[in-house]
Amino acid sequence: MTLHDIPLRTLTGEPTTLGAYEGSAVLLVNVASKCGLTPQYAGLERLQKEYGERGFTVLGVPCNQFAGQEPGTAEEIQTFCSTTYGVSFPLLEKVDVNGEDRHPLYTELTKLADAEGAAGDVQWNFEKFLVSPAGEPVARIRPRTEPEAPEVLAVIEANLPR
């Protein structure tokens, strides 16, 4: 099984997979509405607008595992994202990214080490994983790194489909 085959659900409950994005670079981000890092939504949306037509998408994955900072329902999350940050990128259903009930997608993603060589559990909200157009995890970016940091832009640009 590849990342493209893992069953997912959209925020509205529709079945999907990363296979829907095959051929595109995907930045998966575990998001939360009530976090000090929540303003990163603005940068993520700018990335979507900048690179979306070049074979790239941000994919938001709501998670309530970090200090209960994503308590909302699917409808509340969607409304917050669209009205507060104008989010146009897709959002998946709320999942666990760590622990016993970790979603299978994150079981695979958390095997990837960051730039310092550390793999394992997601540290906090807004940890980012870049998946190549072929469905391979290629970069892990820790939560405090802004979406538009030079190192993030470089890895996105290096993985855009040719």
N, C-alpha and C positions, 0 to 999 in steps of 0.2 A: 504494500500500500504506500502511495506517495502522499504528500501534503494535498495534492489536487483531489485525492479520493476521500478524504476525511469528511464525513457528513457534518454539515453546519446548518444553522437556521438564521434567517434574516431577523432583524428586530421585529418585523411584523409576523414572524413565525413560519415563513415560507422556507421549504428545504432548499439548500444550495450546497455548493462545495467551492473550494478555491479553484477547481477546474473551470468554473465560470470565468475566471480571470487568466486562464492559460494564455501565454503569449504576452502577458503584461507583468511589469514589476509591481509588487503589492507591498505596501508598508502597513503591517498589522500593528495596531496600537491599542493596549487595554486602557480604556478611557473611563473617566468619572466626572460627574457634574459638580461635586462639592469639594474639590481638592485644590490645594494651593497651586497645582500645576495645570488646572483646568484652562487657563488662558492659552495653553498650547493648542487648543482647538483652532484658534485664529491662524497660527502658523501652519497647521495641518491643512486647513482649508486653502491657504495660499499655495501650498505644494500641489494640492489637487487641481487648482486652477492653472498653475504654471505648467505642470507635467501631464495632466489628464489626457490631452490629445496626442501625447507622445508614447502612449502605452504604459501608463502608470495609474495606480489608484491607491488612495489611503483606504483602509478598511478598519473602522472603529469597532472595538470589542468591549462593550461595557462590562465592568467587573465591580462587585461590591465587597471584595475581600480586604480592602485596605481602609481600616477605620470607618467602615460603613459609608464611604463617600459617593456611592452610586445606589441610593436606596429606591430610586424611582421605578415606576412601571415602564413598560416599553413605550407607551404613549407619552408619559412625562419626559422620558429621555429624548425621544424624537422632537417633542415641542421645545425643550430646552436647547437642544443642539441647533435646530433650525432658526429659532427666534433670537437666541443670544449670540450665536456665532455664524449664522448663515451656512451651516454645514450642508454640503451637497454630496459628500462622499457617502458610500454605503455604511450602514451599521448592522452588526450582527446581534443576536440575542445575548443577554447578560449571561456570562459563564464564570466559572472558577478557573483561575490561571495557575493556582498552586494547590497543594494538598491532595487529600484523598479523592476529592471529586473534580480534580483538574480535568479540563476538557482535553480530549485526545490531541487536538491541534497543539495545545500548549505542552503536552507531554513531549511532542516532537520538537517544538520550537525551543524549549528550555534546555535542550541538549547542546544548542549552539552557544559557544563562548563569546563574550564581548571582546573589545579591543585589548583588555588587560588579561585575557585568557580565562575569565571566570564564567562558568556555565551554571546551571541550576535554577532555583526559584526566581520568579519575577520579583524584583525588589520593591516596586511601588507602582502606582498608577502612571500611565504614559510611558511605559517601557515600549520600545519600538523594535520590530523585527522586519527586515526587508527580505522578501522572497523573490527570487529571480523569475523571469518569464517561463523558465522550464520547471518551476515549482520547487526549487532548492532554497533553503534558508541560507542567506549569504552575509547578513550583518545583524548584529544585536546592538542596539543603542539604548543606553540606560536612561531612566526617566528624566533626570535633570538636564539632559542635552536637548536644547531647543530644536524643533523640527527643521528650522532653516539654518542650523549651524553648518559651517563649511564642510565638515566631515560627513554630515548627513547628505547634503547636496551632492557631494562627490560620489558617494556610494550609490545614490539614486541614478545619477547621470551615467555611471559606469554600468548600470544594469538595465537601462532602458533598451527595449528591443531595437535591433538595428534595422 
